[in-house]
Amino acid sequence: MSYFFKIAENKDEIKLSQLFRSKIFRNSYSFCDVDELDKKCIHFLIFDKLNSNKLVCVFRVYIMLNSNQIKNSYSNQFYKLNNLKKIKEPMLELGRFCIDPHYKDPKIIMTAWFAIRNLVEKNHIKFLFGCSSFFGTSIEKYSDCFKFLKSKYIAPKNLIPYVKAPKVFKFNRLINLNNFCLKKVRNTLPPLLSSYLKLGGWVSDHVVIDHDLQTMHVFTGLEIKDIPNNRLRFLKSFNFN
């Protein structure tokens, strides 16, 4: 395996992650992408061993031992998460996930899921969630993706997040919902979101338009019990040697 991950162990490594986030999300090499939640999170960095240990991906994880902590999550800023309070077991929010755009290797996301799986098992996580981002704010560019998501991946009624953000686009406003191009979906669906869906994940019934980061995102949820056994076996057998 050409990639390896590590947990940030000091302020310098956290800052390295924040600078990388700024480069990807804000196209800035000087601004440091920081928020209050960073202090509560575990920060992961993924490096390419075959390219002088170049940093190629970062993300952060916020572990919630009870539903009272949902109010501190990043997602709670944009979605009404009242339904998640029904979940009494520990939860995990995956956030600020970004990959160097020059890297298209799916093994990077596999490496990230391997790291997350370790935390899930260690902390007895039952539910995983976050915001999956589309770069840009053009609804038309991603209309095929949104129709695809609406067709079979909307959240179950008992867990669905409700509208909270001031600027959203509800999928039921799309015209010809069943008319979408799978090739376009494959080419434009964010890799992280695609991996969520393969693991049994689902999304909100609307997309939030975030002008701060010039992105759009959907709330994405995954109940650990819904992950197919073959996917779990694959993650457990992942080899980093």
C-alpha positions in Angstrom: 0.0 0.0 0.0 1.5 3.4 -1.0 -0.6 5.4 1.5 -0.5 5.6 5.3 -2.4 7.6 7.8 -1.5 9.2 11.1 -3.4 11.1 13.8 -2.2 14.6 14.4 -0.2 14.6 17.6 0.6 18.3 18.1 -0.4 21.8 17.0 1.9 21.8 14.1 0.3 18.7 12.6 -3.2 20.1 13.1 -2.1 23.4 11.4 -0.7 21.3 8.5 -4.2 19.8 8.2 -5.9 23.2 8.4 -3.6 24.7 5.7 -4.3 21.8 3.4 -8.1 22.3 4.0 -7.7 25.9 3.1 -5.8 25.1 -0.1 -8.6 22.6 -1.2 -11.7 24.4 0.0 -10.7 28.0 -0.3 -7.9 27.9 -3.0 -5.7 29.7 -0.5 -2.1 28.9 0.4 -1.9 31.4 3.2 -5.2 31.4 5.0 -5.7 28.8 7.7 -9.1 27.1 7.8 -9.9 27.0 11.5 -13.1 26.8 13.5 -14.1 26.1 17.1 -14.9 22.5 16.5 -11.2 21.7 15.6 -10.4 21.7 19.3 -12.8 18.8 20.0 -11.8 16.7 17.0 -9.3 14.0 16.1 -7.4 15.1 13.0 -6.2 12.6 10.4 -3.6 13.0 7.7 -2.9 10.6 4.8 0.4 10.6 3.1 1.8 9.1 -0.2 4.8 7.0 0.6 5.8 6.7 -3.0 5.9 10.5 -3.4 8.2 11.7 -0.6 5.4 11.3 2.0 3.4 14.0 0.3 0.2 15.0 2.2 -2.7 13.9 0.0 -5.8 13.9 2.2 -7.0 15.2 5.6 -10.2 14.9 7.6 -11.4 15.3 11.2 -13.6 13.2 13.4 -15.8 14.3 16.3 -16.9 11.6 18.6 -20.2 12.0 20.5 -20.8 9.8 23.5 -24.4 11.0 23.9 -27.0 12.8 21.8 -26.6 16.1 23.8 -23.3 16.6 22.0 -25.1 16.8 18.6 -25.6 20.5 19.1 -21.8 21.0 18.9 -21.5 19.2 15.6 -20.6 21.0 12.4 -23.7 19.5 10.6 -26.0 21.0 13.3 -25.2 24.5 11.9 -27.0 23.6 8.7 -29.5 20.9 9.4 -32.2 20.4 12.1 -31.0 17.1 13.6 -33.8 16.5 16.1 -34.4 13.0 14.8 -30.8 12.0 15.7 -31.5 12.6 19.3 -33.4 9.3 19.3 -30.0 7.5 18.9 -28.7 6.7 22.4 -25.5 5.0 21.4 -22.2 6.8 20.6 -22.0 8.7 17.2 -19.2 10.0 15.0 -19.1 13.0 12.7 -16.7 12.9 9.8 -15.8 16.4 8.6 -13.6 18.6 6.5 -12.7 15.6 4.3 -10.6 16.7 1.3 -8.2 15.1 -1.1 -5.5 16.6 -3.3 -7.4 17.1 -6.7 -4.4 15.6 -8.6 -5.0 12.2 -6.9 -7.8 10.0 -8.2 -6.7 6.8 -6.5 -9.7 5.2 -4.7 -7.2 3.6 -2.2 -7.0 7.0 -0.5 -10.6 6.8 0.6 -10.1 3.1 1.5 -7.3 4.2 3.8 -9.5 6.8 5.4 -12.3 4.2 6.0 -9.8 1.9 7.5 -8.8 4.6 10.0 -12.4 5.4 10.7 -13.3 1.7 11.2 -10.7 1.5 14.0 -12.3 4.4 15.8 -15.8 2.9 15.3 -14.8 -0.4 16.9 -12.8 1.2 19.7 -15.6 3.6 20.7 -18.6 1.4 19.9 -20.0 3.9 17.4 -23.4 3.0 16.1 -24.1 6.0 13.7 -21.8 8.0 11.5 -22.7 11.2 9.8 -21.3 14.3 8.1 -21.7 16.8 5.2 -20.7 15.5 1.7 -19.5 18.4 -0.4 -19.9 19.2 -4.1 -17.5 21.8 -5.3 -19.2 24.9 -6.7 -22.8 26.2 -6.3 -24.3 25.2 -9.6 -27.5 23.1 -9.1 -27.6 22.4 -12.9 -24.1 21.0 -12.9 -25.1 18.3 -10.4 -28.7 17.8 -11.3 -28.1 14.2 -12.4 -26.5 13.5 -9.1 -29.3 15.0 -7.2 -31.9 13.0 -9.2 -29.9 9.9 -8.6 -29.8 10.5 -4.8 -33.5 11.3 -4.7 -34.4 8.1 -6.6 -33.1 5.7 -3.9 -30.9 7.3 -1.2 -33.1 9.6 0.8 -32.9 9.3 4.6 -35.4 7.1 6.4 -38.3 9.1 7.8 -37.4 8.4 11.4 -33.9 9.9 11.0 -34.3 12.5 8.2 -32.7 15.9 8.9 -34.9 19.0 8.3 -34.2 22.3 6.6 -32.3 24.8 8.8 -29.8 26.7 6.5 -31.0 29.9 4.8 -30.1 28.7 1.3 -31.1 25.2 0.2 -32.4 23.4 -2.8 -35.0 20.7 -2.2 -34.7 17.7 -4.5 -38.5 17.5 -5.0 -38.1 20.7 -7.1 -36.2 18.8 -9.7 -37.9 18.2 -13.0 -38.1 14.7 -14.6 -36.7 13.0 -11.4 -36.3 9.6 -13.0 -34.4 11.0 -16.0 -30.7 11.1 -15.1 -27.5 9.9 -16.8 -25.6 7.3 -14.7 -22.4 8.2 -16.6 -22.7 11.8 -15.5 -23.5 10.6 -11.9 -20.3 8.5 -11.9 -18.2 11.4 -13.1 -19.5 14.1 -10.8 -20.6 12.3 -7.6 -18.1 13.2 -4.9 -15.9 10.1 -4.1 -16.6 10.3 -0.4 -20.3 10.4 -0.9 -20.1 7.5 -3.4 -18.3 5.4 -0.8 -20.9 6.3 1.9 -23.6 5.0 -0.4 -21.8 1.8 -1.1 -21.6 1.2 2.6 -25.3 1.6 3.1 -25.5 5.4 3.6 -28.2 7.8 2.8 -28.6 11.6 2.4 -30.9 14.5 3.2 -33.7 15.5 0.9 -32.1 18.8 0.1 -28.7 20.3 -0.6 -27.3 23.2 1.4 -25.6 26.0 -0.6 -22.5 27.2 1.3 -21.2 30.4 -0.1 -18.4 30.6 2.5 -16.7 27.6 1.1 -18.3 27.9 -2.4 -19.6 24.4 -2.1 -22.9 22.6 -1.8 -23.4 19.7 0.6 -25.9 17.0 1.6 -26.2 15.6 5.1 -25.0 12.0 4.9 -25.8 9.3 7.5 -24.7 5.7 7.9 -25.9 3.3 10.5 -23.1 0.9 11.3 -25.5 -2.1 11.3 -26.4 -1.4 7.7 -22.8 -1.8 6.3 -22.8 -5.0 4.2 -20.8 -7.9 5.6 -18.6 -8.1 2.5 -17.6 -4.4 2.9 -16.8 -4.9 6.5 -14.6 -7.9 5.7 -12.8 -6.0 3.0 -12.0 -3.1 5.4 -10.8 -5.5 8.0 -8.5 -7.2 5.5 -7.0 -4.0 4.2 -3.2 -4.4 4.1 -0.8 -1.5 4.8 2.4 -3.4 4.4 
